[in-house]
């Protein structure tokens, strides 16, 4: 049976190529090289090793992903003809070689035999150049992954495949979201190639200004041992604050004592959104995140749960509730997504009827199980939404508005009777019916009421300005005069 032998050419010095790899390349099988752009190729030609390369795909395809797919498909099509082939890649086949990962995955599925032969990796020669022991904690990242998601600054980071100045520029911008632009980093070029090695300490902001950058370039970012940076830094900071050497106030807090702070910070997030103050929103979201970290640390100290469990829990929940994204890959409109979400939620709670045709007893149980800490408007909104599941709902907002008129009339009657208990009840019914109108209009009553309150404050402030211009205060006017000023303000 034909087989693919996958070999590593080492980081660039022919002396780092293994004897086994050299023997395989000379055994008259068909050799495929991912790229010819590698220092070891002069030695390959001197040894008169015959090969084919895939460099042409880098010129014709629109993305690296497309290049990798082309390479894998061609290799598999050749081996299916019955030929034994050798696929050679720079470094070690299992270090940063996405074509090898794709090739192995597909070969397993298609039942094609393969064997991997190790080689000296760029990590080996890079660590030698840095005189670092990777076991002390070094994160190895591809430049493209690092651009998308900055690394943990509390670890030493080796960024690979900084192919050119364009990638270096994108990488620099991504890293400067996490690191000081003047942080000292080490640019590593041609590691392991005698006479051509460069290990230059530069400031991060200089990264894309280095002319020597080529396809054998990596970047080493030393760990920030003494700084609380990144999410892990936030976790460590909280541990410090709660420790005996930390802050007595933070140490004294409990889940109960922190409730008001979480609520306050959440409202400040909403205010920043309403004001479209994006810089402030970033700060306020940080405050909410800190409260979450606070609660997780308190729970961790009591062996209840950890922050990792919090994150793992929400990740698993979102994957379960988005099967159309992570499993079935189906297109749903927003209403279908919501229906599916509710069905999965019921399944998680142990219900077997996932049709959504729940009986009224189950619906009332859902209503009763809602958090008692919900604001009243939100609670009313959600109760009405649950009642609508069994068809107990107005067809349109206009019909619901007629109910508002009915409740308004009943409130008037209660006022005429001057019965306080009836007045409170009818006023509650009126508010409940208004929430119903908002729900049918797909409007959150909490938000529009807050907007109306802010509008009132803004107009009231203008009334005070008018009174001040007339050398008076608002207390100097009677109601009719105040109403006239109010109407003036509305017209401004």
C-alpha positions as CSV (number, residue, x, y, z in Angstrom):
1,X,0.0,0.0,0.0
2,X,1.3,3.5,-0.9
3,X,2.3,5.8,1.9
4,X,3.1,9.5,2.6
5,X,6.4,10.1,4.5
6,X,6.3,13.5,6.1
7,X,9.7,14.9,6.9
8,X,11.2,18.0,8.5
9,X,14.1,19.8,6.8
10,X,15.2,21.6,9.9
11,X,15.4,25.4,10.4
12,X,17.9,26.1,7.7
13,X,21.3,24.7,8.5
14,X,21.9,21.4,6.5
15,X,23.7,20.1,9.5
16,X,20.4,20.1,11.4
17,X,18.8,17.8,8.9
18,X,18.5,14.3,10.2
19,X,20.2,11.4,8.4
20,X,16.8,9.6,8.2
21,X,15.3,12.5,6.3
22,X,18.2,12.7,3.9
23,X,18.0,9.0,3.3
24,X,14.2,9.2,2.5
25,X,14.8,12.1,0.1
26,X,17.4,10.1,-1.8
27,X,15.4,6.8,-2.1
28,X,14.0,7.6,-5.5
29,X,10.4,8.2,-4.3
30,X,8.6,11.3,-5.6
31,X,9.6,14.3,-3.4
32,X,7.3,17.3,-2.7
33,X,8.5,20.4,-1.0
34,X,6.1,22.9,0.5
35,X,8.5,25.7,-0.5
36,X,11.8,26.2,-2.2
37,X,12.3,29.4,-0.2
38,X,14.5,27.9,2.5
39,X,18.3,28.0,3.1
40,X,18.7,24.2,3.0
41,X,17.7,24.1,-0.6
42,X,21.2,24.9,-1.9
43,X,22.3,21.7,-0.1
44,X,19.4,19.7,-1.6
45,X,20.4,20.7,-5.1
46,X,24.1,19.9,-4.4
47,X,22.9,16.4,-3.4
48,X,21.0,16.2,-6.7
49,X,17.8,15.4,-5.0
50,X,14.9,15.6,-7.4
51,X,11.8,17.4,-6.1
52,X,8.7,19.4,-6.9
53,X,7.6,22.4,-5.0
54,X,4.3,24.1,-4.3
55,X,5.5,27.7,-4.4
56,X,3.3,28.4,-7.5
57,X,0.2,28.1,-5.3
58,X,1.3,31.0,-3.2
59,X,1.2,33.1,-6.4
60,X,-2.1,31.9,-7.7
61,X,-4.4,31.5,-4.6
62,X,-6.2,34.3,-2.8
63,X,-5.5,33.0,0.8
64,X,-3.1,30.8,2.8
65,X,-6.1,28.6,3.5
66,X,-6.7,28.0,-0.2
67,X,-2.9,27.3,-0.7
68,X,-3.0,24.7,2.1
69,X,-6.0,23.0,0.6
70,X,-4.5,22.8,-2.8
71,X,-1.3,21.3,-1.4
72,X,-3.1,18.6,0.6
73,X,-5.5,17.7,-2.3
74,X,-2.6,17.3,-4.7
75,X,-0.6,15.1,-2.3
76,X,-3.5,12.9,-1.7
77,X,-4.4,12.6,-5.3
78,X,-0.8,11.4,-6.1
79,X,-0.6,8.9,-3.3
80,X,-4.0,7.4,-4.4
81,X,-2.4,6.5,-7.7
82,X,-0.3,4.0,-5.8
83,X,2.9,6.0,-5.5
84,X,4.9,6.4,-2.3
85,X,5.7,10.0,-1.8
86,X,7.8,12.2,0.6
87,X,6.4,15.6,1.7
88,X,9.1,17.9,3.1
89,X,8.5,21.0,5.1
90,X,10.8,23.5,7.0
91,X,11.7,22.7,10.6
92,X,9.8,20.0,12.4
93,X,6.6,18.7,10.6
94,X,4.5,19.2,13.7
95,X,5.7,22.7,14.7
96,X,3.6,25.4,13.0
97,X,2.9,23.5,9.8
98,X,-0.8,23.8,9.0
99,X,-0.5,21.8,5.8
100,X,0.8,18.8,7.8
101,X,-2.1,19.1,10.2
102,X,-4.6,19.2,7.3
103,X,-2.8,16.4,5.6
104,X,-2.9,14.1,8.7
105,X,-6.6,14.9,9.4
106,X,-7.6,14.1,5.8
107,X,-5.4,11.0,5.5
108,X,-7.0,9.5,8.6
109,X,-10.5,10.1,7.2
110,X,-9.6,8.6,3.8
111,X,-7.7,5.7,5.3
112,X,-4.3,6.7,3.7
113,X,-1.1,5.5,5.4
114,X,1.4,8.1,6.5
115,X,4.4,8.4,8.8
116,X,6.0,11.4,10.4
117,X,9.7,11.8,10.7
118,X,10.8,14.4,13.3
119,X,13.2,17.2,12.5
120,X,15.0,20.0,14.4
121,X,12.5,22.8,14.8
122,X,12.9,26.5,14.7
123,X,12.0,26.4,18.4
124,X,15.2,24.5,19.2
125,X,17.5,27.0,17.5
126,X,15.5,30.0,18.7
127,X,15.7,28.9,22.3
128,X,19.5,28.3,21.8
129,X,19.8,31.9,20.5
130,X,17.8,33.3,23.4
131,X,19.5,31.0,25.9
132,X,16.1,30.3,27.4
133,X,14.7,27.1,28.8
134,X,11.1,26.7,27.3
135,X,10.1,24.5,30.3
136,X,10.0,27.7,32.4
137,X,6.9,28.8,30.5
138,X,6.9,30.0,26.9
139,X,3.8,30.4,24.7
140,X,4.4,29.7,21.0
141,X,2.0,31.4,18.6
142,X,1.6,31.9,14.9
143,X,1.7,35.6,13.9
144,X,-1.7,35.4,12.3
145,X,-3.3,34.0,15.5
146,X,-1.4,36.6,17.6
147,X,-2.9,39.4,15.4
148,X,-6.4,38.1,16.1
149,X,-5.9,37.6,19.8
150,X,-3.0,39.1,21.8
151,X,-1.1,36.7,24.1
152,X,-0.9,36.4,27.8
153,X,1.7,39.1,28.8
154,X,2.6,37.1,31.9
155,X,4.3,34.5,29.8
156,X,7.2,34.7,27.5
157,X,5.9,34.5,23.9
158,X,7.6,33.3,20.8
159,X,5.7,34.5,17.7
160,X,6.5,32.6,14.5
161,X,6.0,33.2,10.8
162,X,6.6,36.9,10.8
163,X,7.1,36.6,7.0
164,X,7.4,40.2,6.0
165,X,7.0,43.9,7.0
166,X,3.2,43.9,6.3
167,X,2.6,41.0,8.8
168,X,5.1,42.7,11.2
169,X,3.0,45.9,11.0
170,X,-0.3,44.1,11.7
171,X,1.4,42.1,14.5
172,X,2.7,45.3,16.1
173,X,-0.7,47.0,16.1
174,X,-2.3,44.0,17.7
175,X,0.4,43.6,20.3
176,X,0.3,47.3,21.3
177,X,-3.3,46.8,22.5
178,X,-1.7,44.7,25.2
179,X,1.9,45.9,25.6
180,X,3.7,49.3,26.0
181,X,4.9,50.4,22.5
182,X,8.4,50.9,24.1
183,X,8.5,47.3,25.5
184,X,11.8,45.7,24.6
185,X,11.3,42.6,22.3
186,X,13.8,40.4,20.5
187,X,13.7,40.1,16.7
188,X,15.1,36.7,15.6
189,X,16.1,36.2,11.9
190,X,17.8,33.2,10.3
191,X,18.1,31.4,13.7
192,X,20.4,28.4,13.5
193,X,22.1,29.4,10.2
194,X,25.8,30.1,10.9
195,X,26.9,33.6,9.9
196,X,23.4,34.8,9.1
197,X,21.7,34.7,12.5
198,X,20.3,38.0,13.9
199,X,19.0,38.4,17.4
200,X,18.3,42.1,17.8
201,X,16.6,43.8,20.8
202,X,14.2,46.5,19.6
203,X,11.2,48.5,20.9
204,X,7.9,47.0,19.9
205,X,6.9,50.1,17.9
206,X,10.0,49.6,15.7
207,X,9.0,46.1,14.6
208,X,7.8,46.8,11.1
209,X,10.7,49.2,10.4
210,X,13.3,46.4,10.3
211,X,14.6,45.9,6.8
212,X,16.1,42.5,7.5
213,X,12.7,40.7,8.1
214,X,12.3,37.7,5.9
215,X,10.4,34.3,5.9
216,X,12.7,33.0,8.7
217,X,11.7,35.7,11.2
218,X,10.3,35.2,14.6
219,X,9.7,37.5,17.5
220,X,10.3,36.9,21.2
221,X,8.3,38.9,23.8
222,X,9.7,38.5,27.3
223,X,7.2,37.9,30.1
224,X,5.9,40.8,32.2
225,X,6.6,39.2,35.5
226,X,5.9,42.2,37.7
227,X,2.8,43.7,35.9
228,X,-0.9,42.9,36.2
229,X,-1.6,42.7,32.5
230,X,-4.2,40.8,30.5
231,X,-7.1,38.7,31.9
232,X,-4.8,36.4,33.9
233,X,-3.2,39.5,35.4
234,X,-6.7,40.6,36.5
235,X,-7.2,37.3,38.2
236,X,-3.8,37.5,40.0
237,X,-4.6,41.1,41.0
238,X,-7.8,39.9,42.7
239,X,-6.0,37.2,44.5
240,X,-3.5,39.8,45.8
241,X,-6.2,42.2,46.9
242,X,-7.9,39.4,48.8
243,X,-4.7,38.1,50.4
244,X,-3.4,38.8,53.9
245,X,-0.9,41.2,52.3
246,X,-3.7,42.9,50.3
247,X,-6.6,45.2,51.0
248,X,-8.7,44.9,54.2
249,X,-11.8,46.2,52.4
250,X,-11.5,43.8,49.5
251,X,-10.8,41.0,51.9
252,X,-14.0,41.8,53.9
253,X,-16.4,41.6,50.9
254,X,-18.9,38.8,50.3
255,X,-21.3,38.0,47.6
256,X,-24.1,39.8,49.5
257,X,-22.1,43.0,50.1
258,X,-21.1,43.2,46.5
259,X,-24.6,43.0,45.0
260,X,-25.2,46.7,44.9
261,X,-21.9,47.4,43.2
262,X,-22.6,44.9,40.4
263,X,-26.0,46.6,39.9
264,X,-24.5,50.1,39.9
265,X,-21.7,49.2,37.5
266,X,-24.3,47.5,35.1
267,X,-26.4,50.7,35.1
268,X,-23.3,52.7,34.3
269,X,-22.7,50.5,31.3
270,X,-26.2,51.2,30.1
271,X,-25.7,54.9,30.5
272,X,-22.4,54.8,28.5
273,X,-24.3,53.0,25.7
274,X,-27.2,55.5,25.8
275,X,-24.6,58.4,25.6
276,X,-22.7,56.6,22.8
277,X,-19.6,57.3,24.9
278,X,-17.4,54.4,23.7
279,X,-14.3,55.3,25.7
280,X,-16.4,55.3,28.9
281,X,-18.1,52.1,27.8
282,X,-14.8,50.4,27.7
283,X,-14.1,51.6,31.2
284,X,-17.5,50.6,32.6
285,X,-17.3,47.1,31.0
286,X,-14.0,46.7,32.8
287,X,-15.7,47.6,36.1
288,X,-18.4,45.0,35.4
289,X,-15.7,42.4,34.6
290,X,-13.9,43.2,37.8
291,X,-17.1,42.5,39.7
292,X,-17.4,39.2,38.0
293,X,-13.8,38.3,38.8
294,X,-14.5,39.4,42.5
295,X,-17.4,37.0,42.8
296,X,-15.5,34.2,41.1
297,X,-12.5,34.6,43.5
298,X,-14.8,34.6,46.6
299,X,-16.4,31.4,45.3
300,X,-13.0,29.9,44.5
301,X,-11.8,30.5,48.1
302,X,-14.8,28.6,49.4
303,X,-14.3,25.8,46.8
304,X,-17.6,26.4,45.2
305,X,-16.5,27.2,41.7
306,X,-13.6,28.9,39.8
307,X,-13.4,31.5,37.1
308,X,-12.4,28.6,34.7
309,X,-15.7,26.9,35.5
310,X,-17.6,30.2,34.9
311,X,-16.0,30.6,31.4
312,X,-16.3,26.9,30.6
313,X,-19.9,26.9,31.6
314,X,-20.9,29.8,29.4
315,X,-18.9,28.4,26.5
316,X,-20.7,25.1,26.7
317,X,-24.1,26.7,27.1
318,X,-23.6,29.0,24.0
319,X,-22.4,26.0,21.9
320,X,-25.4,23.9,23.0
321,X,-27.9,26.8,22.3
322,X,-26.4,27.6,18.9
323,X,-26.4,24.2,17.1
324,X,-27.1,26.0,13.8
325,X,-23.6,27.6,14.2
326,X,-21.5,25.0,15.9
327,X,-23.1,21.7,14.8
328,X,-25.7,21.6,12.0
329,X,-24.4,24.7,10.1
330,X,-28.0,25.7,9.2
331,X,-29.4,29.1,8.4
332,X,-32.2,30.3,10.8
333,X,-34.0,33.6,11.0
334,X,-34.0,35.4,14.4
335,X,-37.5,34.0,15.3
336,X,-36.4,30.5,14.6
337,X,-33.2,31.0,16.6
338,X,-35.3,32.2,19.6
339,X,-37.7,29.2,19.3
340,X,-34.8,26.8,19.1
341,X,-33.2,28.5,22.1
342,X,-36.3,28.1,24.2
343,X,-36.6,24.4,23.3
344,X,-33.0,23.7,24.2
345,X,-33.4,25.6,27.4
346,X,-36.4,23.4,28.4
347,X,-34.3,20.3,27.6
348,X,-31.6,21.6,29.9
349,X,-34.1,21.9,32.6
350,X,-35.2,18.2,32.1
351,X,-38.4,18.9,30.2
352,X,-39.2,16.3,27.6
353,X,-41.8,18.3,25.6
354,X,-39.7,20.5,23.3
355,X,-42.5,21.5,21.0
356,X,-43.1,24.8,22.7
357,X,-46.8,23.8,23.3
358,X,-46.4,23.9,27.1
359,X,-49.5,23.8,29.2
360,X,-50.5,26.7,31.4
361,X,-49.3,25.0,34.6
362,X,-45.7,24.8,33.2
363,X,-45.9,28.4,32.1
364,X,-47.0,29.6,35.5
365,X,-44.0,27.6,37.0
366,X,-41.7,29.5,34.6
367,X,-43.2,32.8,35.7
368,X,-42.7,32.0,39.4
369,X,-39.1,30.8,38.8
370,X,-38.0,34.2,37.4
371,X,-35.5,36.1,39.6
372,X,-37.2,38.2,42.2
373,X,-34.6,40.9,41.7
374,X,-35.8,41.8,38.2
375,X,-36.9,45.4,37.8
376,X,-40.7,45.5,37.8
377,X,-41.0,46.6,34.1
378,X,-38.7,43.7,33.0
379,X,-40.6,41.2,35.1
380,X,-43.9,42.3,33.6
381,X,-42.5,42.1,30.1
382,X,-41.2,38.6,30.6
383,X,-44.4,37.3,32.3
384,X,-46.4,38.6,29.3
385,X,-44.0,37.0,26.9
386,X,-44.4,33.7,28.6
387,X,-48.2,34.0,28.6
388,X,-48.1,34.6,24.8
389,X,-46.5,31.2,24.3
390,X,-50.0,29.6,24.7
391,X,-51.8,32.2,22.7
392,X,-52.9,34.4,25.6
393,X,-52.0,37.6,23.9
394,X,-53.3,40.5,21.8
395,X,-52.9,40.2,18.1
396,X,-51.6,43.7,17.7
397,X,-50.3,46.6,19.7
398,X,-53.4,48.6,18.7
399,X,-55.7,46.1,20.4
400,X,-53.5,46.1,23.5
401,X,-53.8,49.9,23.5
402,X,-57.5,49.6,23.8
403,X,-56.9,47.7,27.1
404,X,-54.8,50.7,28.2
405,X,-57.9,52.9,27.7
406,X,-60.0,50.4,29.7
407,X,-57.5,50.4,32.6
408,X,-57.3,54.2,32.4
409,X,-61.1,54.5,32.8
410,X,-61.0,52.1,35.8
411,X,-58.3,54.2,37.4
412,X,-60.5,57.3,37.0
413,X,-63.4,55.5,38.7
414,X,-61.1,54.4,41.6
415,X,-60.0,58.0,42.0
416,X,-63.6,59.2,42.1
417,X,-64.3,56.6,44.8
418,X,-61.1,57.8,46.6
419,X,-60.3,54.2,47.7
420,X,-56.5,54.0,48.1
421,X,-56.3,50.3,47.8
422,X,-58.3,50.3,44.5
423,X,-56.3,53.2,43.2
424,X,-53.0,51.3,43.7
425,X,-54.4,48.2,42.1
426,X,-55.8,50.0,39.1
427,X,-52.6,52.0,38.7
428,X,-50.7,48.7,38.6
429,X,-53.0,47.3,36.0
430,X,-52.5,50.4,33.9
431,X,-48.7,50.1,34.1
432,X,-49.0,46.4,33.3
433,X,-51.1,47.1,30.2
434,X,-48.7,49.8,29.0
435,X,-45.8,47.3,29.2
436,X,-48.0,44.9,27.0
437,X,-48.2,47.6,24.3
438,X,-44.4,48.1,24.5
439,X,-43.8,44.3,24.2
440,X,-46.0,44.0,21.1
441,X,-44.1,46.9,19.6
442,X,-40.8,45.1,20.5
443,X,-39.8,48.0,22.6
444,X,-38.1,47.6,26.0
445,X,-40.2,49.7,28.4
446,X,-37.3,50.2,30.8
447,X,-35.3,51.8,28.1
448,X,-38.0,54.1,26.8
449,X,-39.0,55.2,30.3
450,X,-35.4,56.0,31.1
451,X,-35.1,58.0,27.9
452,X,-38.3,59.9,28.8
453,X,-36.9,60.6,32.2
454,X,-33.7,62.0,30.7
455,X,-35.8,64.1,28.3
456,X,-37.8,65.5,31.3
457,X,-34.6,66.4,33.1
458,X,-33.2,68.1,30.0
459,X,-36.3,70.2,29.6
460,X,-36.5,71.0,33.3
461,X,-33.0,72.3,33.1
462,X,-34.0,74.6,30.3
463,X,-36.9,75.9,32.4
464,X,-34.5,76.8,35.1
465,X,-32.3,78.7,32.6
466,X,-35.4,80.7,31.5
467,X,-36.3,81.5,35.1
468,X,-32.7,82.5,35.8
469,X,-32.7,84.9,32.7
470,X,-35.8,86.5,34.2
471,X,-34.0,86.9,37.6
472,X,-36.3,84.3,39.2
473,X,-36.4,80.7,40.4
474,X,-39.1,78.2,39.3
475,X,-40.6,78.5,42.8
476,X,-41.7,82.1,41.9
477,X,-44.1,80.9,39.2
478,X,-47.6,79.3,39.6
479,X,-48.6,76.2,37.8
480,X,-50.1,77.8,34.7
481,X,-46.9,79.9,34.3
482,X,-44.7,76.8,34.7
483,X,-46.9,75.0,32.2
484,X,-46.4,77.9,29.7
485,X,-42.6,77.8,30.2
486,X,-42.7,74.0,29.7
487,X,-44.5,74.4,26.4
488,X,-41.9,77.1,25.4
489,X,-39.1,74.6,26.2
490,X,-40.8,71.8,24.2
491,X,-40.9,74.1,21.1
492,X,-37.1,74.9,21.3
